[in-house]
């Protein structure tokens, strides 16, 4: 049994020397115990055999060395053994590292990915705070809790970036200190060892609040890239919830003020909302789309229809329901005895989502995140128009309206109460009728659709 004792948790050089000697001698991975310092990892390992001094050299792919540099920084206690297992395999199969279907390769790639992500998080979310040295010179101290052993690896990044500063980075495992010329290490610390705040931080928070644009905040993406565990160390993140809430309150207040002006100018409030939505970037769909396609119709309409999203022609025209599905919808409205000019039409998602296929833009179904990102706009439209009945055309519109996924077949053709006292009705989207190939079936489906529209319209008199 070979017991290899490494100097530290991130001792790549020590592992490479031992692993090379053992692999050249053909030592089986099961006959090796890897441990850090005097912390034994196998109580039954027995006496340690010395490292082999001879063996058959072999070449190691560059990709393996790159992988090892990241994996050794992980906290997984099996990382050294896993790397050696792959190294031993590479002796007989040099191309084994290219097999992404292999469980061992996949696991090591996953460990490396987690380390790279942790390295990025530290560089992005670490915040220095100023303190004074005993001689009065400033020092900048930061507290960070990395998931893995990345502190030493990241030291060069912070030296290059803050070469002229005197700084310290404290973590639970160890600390590093830069005096402008030399890097030194110290023991681990606790969060209380780091300062809580400084005047520079207050200036930064004021600046951050002044440039914060809530219309461009993508909550889901922000949490994915900046998990809440890092928020406590970043002064600006404490402002985010309040800034978002204040911005939405400001938008709602602006609308409410316009609504209650002399004469109750709802049209002016709607125009403000439409103009605000024109610059919406709450989800990535605004990038490829031509424009925001907002709702249209009387702002005092008793009947509102919510579709899925604008199509190709709607995206170009900037109006809802003007393409093929819109034409089918117009036919159904007329058959149900409903004047399109008297209803309010909008979509759950305000930008066209598509896949580019040559010169054509093919409709793509919006995802849940995109629906939820746009839901606020639909809610504000309903707040202004205050329809007695809102008809959701399709599953996407139903989710936007109800905040949950529903089955159209189960909920179709009946009133669903909403929190404001109005009703929601659910039916199919007119594009569904366009996809039916059998003429007899489409005629039956069209009549069913018309019956849904007629029933929803008739409910208005009862509310």
Secondary structure, DSSP 4 states (H G I P E B T S, - for coil): -EEEEESSTT-HHHHHHHHHHHHHTT--GGGEEEEETTB-S-TT--SPPPPPS--------HHHHHHHHHHTTS--TTHHHHHHHHHHHHHH-TTGGG-TTSHHHHHHHHHHHHHHHHHHHHHHH--EEEEE-TTS-EEEEEE---SSS-HHHHHHHHHHHTTTS-EEEE-SSEEEEE-SS-EEEEE---GGGS----HHHHHHHHHHHHH--GGG--HHHHHHHS-GGGGGG-TTHHHHHHHHHHHHHHHHHHHHHHHTSTT--HHHHHHHHHHHHTT--SSTHHHHSSS----BS-TT-SEEEEEEE--HHHHHHTSSS-SHHHHHHHHHHHHHT--GGGSEEEEEE-S--EEEETTEEEE-PPPHHHHHHHHHHHHHHHHHH--SEEEEESHHHHHHHHSS---HHHHTTS-EE-TTS-EEEEE--HHHHHT---HHHHHHHHHHHHHHHHHHHHHGGG-
